[in-house]
Amino acid sequence: MILNHLQHKFLPFIITLILVIPTRIFAFDEDKFILGKSFFDKPWVGFPASTTARDGLGPLFNENACLVCHPKGGRSHKIVVKLDNPNTIYGAQINTKSNANVPAEAQVVIDYKRHTVTYANGDKVLLKKPVAILEKLSYGKIDSEFSLRIAPSLFGLGLLEKVANKPINRFNLSAIEPSILAQVANAAHNDMSLTSPLYPYENCDTKQVKCHQAPKSDEIDLPMHRLKAITYFVQSLDKVSAVKPIKLFSKAGCSGCHTPSYDLEKRTIYPYSDLLVHNLGEGNFRTAPLWNSKKAPNFWHDGRAKTVEEAILWHQGDARLAMENFVKLSPEYRKKLIRFIEKM
């Protein structure tokens, strides 16, 4: 957990360099890709086990493989509860699963808050916001606000890493990580309690005694060569849409945050994101890329929007004006803008 990580933050200087300097892919390395895909796809198990290369799971975790939350590298319906204050006994997020007779942190029940948006012509859209209810807390009261997250698509991250003249921190839904490698290590630690050179200790809070007492290997679960292999696999997921913008997208105010394109060394990409953080009325989030929208099972940081239209109507805060512009469009132009995003 983050508390544990902060207590041991003085890692070798080379780790810091790895965090802030993106890895450049000069030629495709098939062996590295296959190794990374293997550790991304295959389930981990608890220590000890006969599968010694993958026996670092837990003691507290959410899922046992990257693939579970990122099916085929994309989004899913899997929800994680994030804590605003990581300095609690529960750390940065709630772990709902466990092994080695360690109590899971809590059970998560999802309820919904509903409200209806009515257009000027009488059309109505029902919006549903998921709300987490935490039950069977194993370690006492949670002294923190919390919110929900759904793992975003990984496609195109390697391309976004190459965009120049943007803040170093551009990874993670809240843009708190400076590289894909850092984000891979973060997810491995918080979601599966896998240790690495960046997170060398188990995902146990100091007061979670049974978690600390659980059997564990003396070896790092993800030594740097494995961590780099998974990172390389993610960087290689570059099959993304390349849909050129239409005037209506800019006229409605969408391009103010969803910057359509960037020129890289050998290609122009169309992610539709400024890669910056904005207040959307419920916290600060990096502008979500829109490429590959037609493949997305849901939208928004917590998956609340099941359609492009719902996603637009949820925009508040810094994006409220663009949402209001959309609401004012005629039904014909609303449908045109929605169809444009849906084909990405």
C-alpha positions as CSV (number, residue, x, y, z in Angstrom):
1,M,0.0,0.0,0.0
2,I,1.1,3.6,-0.4
3,L,1.8,4.0,3.3
4,N,4.2,1.1,3.2
5,H,5.7,2.5,0.0
6,L,6.3,5.9,1.5
7,Q,8.1,4.3,4.4
8,H,10.6,2.8,2.1
9,K,10.8,5.5,-0.6
10,F,14.5,5.8,-0.7
11,L,15.1,3.4,-3.6
12,P,18.2,3.5,-5.8
13,F,18.6,6.6,-8.0
14,I,18.3,4.5,-11.1
15,I,14.7,3.7,-10.3
16,T,13.9,7.4,-10.4
17,L,15.5,7.7,-13.8
18,I,13.4,4.7,-15.1
19,L,10.2,6.4,-13.8
20,V,10.7,9.7,-15.7
21,I,12.4,8.6,-18.9
22,P,10.1,6.7,-21.2
23,T,11.4,3.6,-22.9
24,R,11.6,4.0,-26.7
25,I,10.8,1.1,-28.9
26,F,13.3,1.1,-31.8
27,A,12.6,-2.4,-33.2
28,F,10.1,-5.0,-32.3
29,D,11.4,-7.5,-29.8
30,E,9.3,-10.6,-30.2
31,D,10.8,-12.5,-27.3
32,K,10.3,-9.6,-24.9
33,F,6.7,-9.1,-26.2
34,I,5.9,-12.8,-25.6
35,L,7.4,-12.8,-22.1
36,G,5.4,-9.6,-21.2
37,K,2.2,-11.0,-22.6
38,S,2.7,-14.2,-20.7
39,F,3.0,-12.4,-17.3
40,F,0.0,-10.1,-18.4
41,D,-2.3,-13.0,-19.3
42,K,-1.6,-15.9,-17.0
43,P,-3.0,-16.0,-13.4
44,W,-0.8,-15.6,-10.4
45,V,-1.1,-17.8,-7.3
46,G,-0.3,-17.5,-3.6
47,F,3.1,-18.4,-2.2
48,P,4.3,-21.2,-1.9
49,A,3.3,-23.0,-5.1
50,S,4.8,-25.3,-7.7
51,T,4.6,-22.4,-10.2
52,T,7.5,-20.5,-8.7
53,A,7.6,-17.7,-11.3
54,R,4.0,-16.7,-10.5
55,D,3.5,-17.4,-6.8
56,G,3.5,-13.9,-5.5
57,L,-0.2,-13.2,-5.4
58,G,-1.7,-11.6,-2.3
59,P,-2.1,-11.9,0.6
60,L,-4.6,-9.0,-0.2
61,F,-5.6,-8.4,-3.8
62,N,-8.4,-7.7,-6.2
63,E,-7.8,-10.0,-9.2
64,N,-5.2,-12.6,-10.0
65,A,-4.2,-11.5,-13.5
66,C,-3.8,-8.2,-15.5
67,L,-6.0,-9.8,-18.2
68,V,-9.0,-9.9,-15.8
69,C,-9.3,-6.1,-15.6
70,H,-8.0,-5.5,-19.1
71,P,-9.5,-8.2,-21.3
72,K,-7.5,-8.2,-24.6
73,G,-5.9,-5.0,-23.3
74,G,-9.2,-3.1,-23.2
75,R,-11.7,-1.9,-20.6
76,S,-14.0,-4.1,-18.5
77,H,-16.8,-3.9,-16.0
78,K,-14.5,-4.7,-13.0
79,I,-14.8,-2.0,-10.4
80,V,-12.1,-1.0,-7.9
81,V,-12.8,1.2,-4.8
82,K,-10.1,3.9,-4.4
83,L,-9.5,5.8,-1.2
84,D,-8.9,9.6,-1.3
85,N,-6.7,9.3,1.9
86,P,-4.2,6.5,1.4
87,N,-2.9,6.9,5.0
88,T,-5.6,4.7,6.4
89,I,-5.4,1.1,7.5
90,Y,-6.8,0.2,4.1
91,G,-4.2,2.0,2.0
92,A,-4.8,3.3,-1.5
93,Q,-7.7,1.0,-2.4
94,I,-10.0,-1.7,-1.1
95,N,-8.8,-5.3,-1.7
96,T,-11.8,-7.6,-1.8
97,K,-9.9,-10.9,-2.1
98,S,-7.3,-12.6,0.0
99,N,-5.4,-15.9,0.5
100,A,-3.3,-17.5,3.2
101,N,-6.1,-17.2,5.7
102,V,-5.8,-13.4,5.7
103,P,-9.2,-11.6,6.0
104,A,-10.2,-9.6,2.8
105,E,-10.5,-5.9,3.5
106,A,-14.2,-5.6,2.7
107,Q,-17.1,-6.6,0.4
108,V,-18.3,-4.1,-2.1
109,V,-22.0,-3.7,-3.0
110,I,-22.9,-1.3,-5.9
111,D,-26.0,0.8,-5.7
112,Y,-27.1,3.6,-8.1
113,K,-28.1,7.2,-7.9
114,R,-30.4,8.1,-10.8
115,H,-31.5,11.3,-12.5
116,T,-33.0,12.2,-15.8
117,V,-31.8,14.8,-18.3
118,T,-34.6,16.3,-20.5
119,Y,-33.7,18.0,-23.8
120,A,-35.7,21.1,-25.1
121,N,-37.6,18.9,-27.5
122,G,-38.7,16.5,-24.7
123,D,-36.2,13.7,-25.3
124,K,-35.1,12.1,-22.0
125,V,-32.0,10.3,-21.0
126,L,-31.7,8.4,-17.7
127,L,-28.3,8.7,-16.0
128,K,-27.1,6.2,-13.4
129,K,-24.1,6.8,-11.1
130,P,-22.7,3.8,-9.3
131,V,-22.2,4.2,-5.6
132,A,-20.1,1.8,-3.5
133,I,-21.4,0.4,-0.2
134,L,-18.6,-1.2,1.8
135,E,-19.7,-4.2,4.0
136,K,-17.9,-6.6,6.3
137,L,-14.9,-4.3,7.0
138,S,-12.2,-6.5,8.5
139,Y,-9.9,-3.9,9.8
140,G,-12.2,-1.2,11.3
141,K,-13.7,2.1,10.2
142,I,-12.5,3.7,6.9
143,D,-11.4,7.2,7.7
144,S,-11.5,8.4,4.1
145,E,-13.8,9.4,1.2
146,F,-13.8,6.9,-1.6
147,S,-14.8,6.5,-5.2
148,L,-14.9,4.0,-8.0
149,R,-12.6,3.2,-10.9
150,I,-12.7,0.9,-13.9
151,A,-9.5,0.0,-15.6
152,P,-9.1,2.0,-18.9
153,S,-8.0,0.6,-22.2
154,L,-4.3,0.1,-22.6
155,F,-4.3,0.5,-26.3
156,G,-2.2,3.5,-27.5
157,L,-0.4,4.2,-24.3
158,G,3.0,3.6,-26.0
159,L,2.0,6.2,-28.5
160,L,0.9,8.7,-25.9
161,E,4.3,8.2,-24.2
162,K,5.9,9.7,-27.3
163,V,3.9,12.9,-27.4
164,A,6.2,15.9,-26.8
165,N,5.6,19.1,-24.8
166,K,3.2,17.6,-22.3
167,P,3.6,17.0,-18.5
168,I,5.7,14.0,-17.6
169,N,2.8,12.6,-15.5
170,R,0.2,11.4,-18.1
171,F,-0.6,7.9,-17.0
172,N,-3.3,6.5,-14.7
173,L,-6.8,7.9,-14.8
174,S,-5.7,10.8,-12.6
175,A,-2.3,11.2,-14.4
176,I,-0.2,10.5,-11.3
177,E,2.3,8.2,-13.0
178,P,5.2,9.4,-15.2
179,S,5.6,6.3,-17.3
180,I,4.0,3.1,-18.4
181,L,6.5,1.2,-16.4
182,A,5.5,3.1,-13.2
183,Q,1.8,2.5,-13.9
184,V,2.4,-1.2,-14.4
185,A,4.3,-1.5,-11.1
186,N,1.5,0.5,-9.4
187,A,-1.3,-1.7,-10.7
188,A,0.7,-4.9,-9.9
189,H,1.2,-3.7,-6.3
190,N,-2.3,-2.4,-5.5
191,D,-4.3,-4.9,-7.5
192,M,-2.3,-8.1,-7.0
193,S,0.2,-7.3,-4.2
194,L,3.1,-8.2,-6.5
195,T,6.4,-6.8,-5.4
196,S,8.8,-5.1,-7.7
197,P,11.9,-2.8,-7.5
198,L,9.5,0.1,-7.3
199,Y,7.3,-1.5,-4.6
200,P,9.5,-4.0,-2.8
201,Y,7.1,-4.7,0.1
202,E,3.8,-6.6,0.3
203,N,0.6,-4.6,-0.1
204,C,0.0,-4.8,3.7
205,D,-0.7,-1.9,6.0
206,T,1.5,-1.8,9.1
207,K,-1.5,-2.7,11.3
208,Q,-2.7,-5.7,9.2
209,V,-0.8,-8.3,11.2
210,K,-2.0,-11.4,9.5
211,C,-1.1,-9.9,6.1
212,H,2.4,-9.4,7.3
213,Q,2.6,-12.9,8.8
214,A,1.4,-14.6,5.6
215,P,4.0,-16.8,3.8
216,K,6.0,-14.9,1.2
217,S,9.0,-15.4,-1.0
218,D,12.3,-13.7,-0.3
219,E,12.4,-13.0,-4.0
220,I,10.9,-10.0,-5.8
221,D,7.8,-11.1,-7.7
222,L,8.5,-8.8,-10.7
223,P,12.2,-8.2,-11.0
224,M,13.1,-5.4,-13.4
225,H,13.4,-7.6,-16.5
226,R,9.8,-8.9,-16.0
227,L,8.5,-5.5,-15.2
228,K,10.1,-4.1,-18.4
229,A,8.7,-7.0,-20.4
230,I,5.1,-6.3,-19.3
231,T,5.7,-2.6,-20.0
232,Y,7.0,-3.5,-23.5
233,F,3.9,-5.6,-24.1
234,V,1.6,-2.7,-23.1
235,Q,3.7,-0.2,-25.2
236,S,3.2,-2.5,-28.2
237,L,-0.6,-2.3,-28.1
238,D,-0.8,0.4,-30.8
239,K,-3.8,-0.7,-32.8
240,V,-5.9,2.4,-32.4
241,S,-8.4,4.3,-34.5
242,A,-7.3,7.3,-36.6
243,V,-10.5,9.2,-37.2
244,K,-10.1,12.8,-38.4
245,P,-12.1,15.5,-36.6
246,I,-15.2,17.2,-37.9
247,K,-16.1,20.9,-37.5
248,L,-19.1,20.1,-35.2
249,F,-16.7,18.5,-32.6
250,S,-14.8,21.8,-32.3
251,K,-18.0,23.9,-32.5
252,A,-19.5,22.1,-29.6
253,G,-16.4,22.8,-27.5
254,C,-15.2,19.2,-27.2
255,S,-11.8,19.9,-28.7
256,G,-11.0,22.3,-25.9
257,C,-9.9,19.2,-23.8
258,H,-10.1,16.4,-26.4
259,T,-7.3,17.5,-28.6
260,P,-7.8,15.5,-31.8
261,S,-4.3,14.8,-33.0
262,Y,-0.5,14.8,-32.5
263,D,2.3,14.5,-34.9
264,L,4.9,11.9,-33.9
265,E,8.1,11.1,-35.7
266,K,6.7,8.7,-38.2
267,R,2.9,9.0,-37.9
268,T,0.0,11.3,-36.9
269,I,-2.1,9.9,-34.1
270,Y,-5.7,10.8,-33.2
271,P,-6.3,10.1,-29.5
272,Y,-8.6,13.1,-28.8
273,S,-7.0,14.0,-25.5
274,D,-4.9,16.9,-24.2
275,L,-3.3,14.5,-21.7
276,L,-4.0,17.1,-19.0
277,V,-5.9,16.9,-15.7
278,H,-9.3,18.7,-15.4
279,N,-11.9,19.0,-12.7
280,L,-15.0,17.3,-13.9
281,G,-17.2,18.1,-10.9
282,E,-16.3,15.0,-9.0
283,G,-12.5,15.1,-8.8
284,N,-9.6,15.7,-11.1
285,F,-9.1,13.4,-14.0
286,R,-6.9,13.3,-17.1
287,T,-8.9,13.8,-20.3
288,A,-9.8,10.3,-21.5
289,P,-8.7,9.5,-25.0
290,L,-11.6,8.8,-27.3
291,W,-9.9,6.6,-29.8
292,N,-11.3,3.0,-30.0
293,S,-14.6,4.3,-28.5
294,K,-16.6,1.9,-30.7
295,K,-14.9,-1.0,-28.8
296,A,-15.6,0.4,-25.3
297,P,-18.2,-1.5,-23.2
298,N,-18.6,1.7,-21.0
299,F,-17.3,5.2,-20.5
300,W,-16.2,7.5,-17.7
301,H,-13.8,6.7,-14.9
302,D,-16.2,4.5,-13.0
303,G,-18.0,3.0,-16.1
304,R,-21.3,4.9,-15.3
305,A,-21.9,5.8,-18.9
306,K,-23.1,3.0,-21.1
307,T,-23.4,5.1,-24.2
308,V,-21.5,8.1,-25.8
309,E,-24.5,10.3,-25.2
310,E,-24.6,9.4,-21.4
311,A,-20.8,10.2,-21.2
312,I,-21.3,13.6,-22.7
313,L,-24.2,14.4,-20.4
314,W,-22.1,13.6,-17.3
315,H,-19.6,16.3,-18.1
316,Q,-19.5,18.9,-15.3
317,G,-16.9,21.3,-13.8
318,D,-14.4,22.5,-16.3
319,A,-16.3,20.6,-19.0
320,R,-19.8,21.9,-18.2
321,L,-19.9,24.4,-21.0
322,A,-19.2,21.8,-23.6
323,M,-22.0,19.6,-22.2
324,E,-24.4,22.6,-22.3
325,N,-23.5,23.3,-25.9
326,F,-24.3,19.7,-26.7
327,V,-27.7,19.9,-24.9
328,K,-28.5,23.0,-27.0
329,L,-27.8,21.2,-30.3
330,S,-30.7,20.2,-32.5
331,P,-31.6,16.5,-32.4
332,E,-30.0,16.1,-35.8
333,Y,-26.7,17.6,-34.8
334,R,-26.7,15.7,-31.4
335,K,-27.0,12.4,-33.3
336,K,-24.3,13.5,-35.8
337,L,-21.8,14.2,-33.0
338,I,-22.6,11.0,-31.2
339,R,-22.2,8.9,-34.4
340,F,-18.9,10.6,-35.0
341,I,-17.5,9.5,-31.6
342,E,-19.1,6.1,-31.9
343,K,-17.1,5.3,-35.1
344,M,-13.7,6.0,-33.5
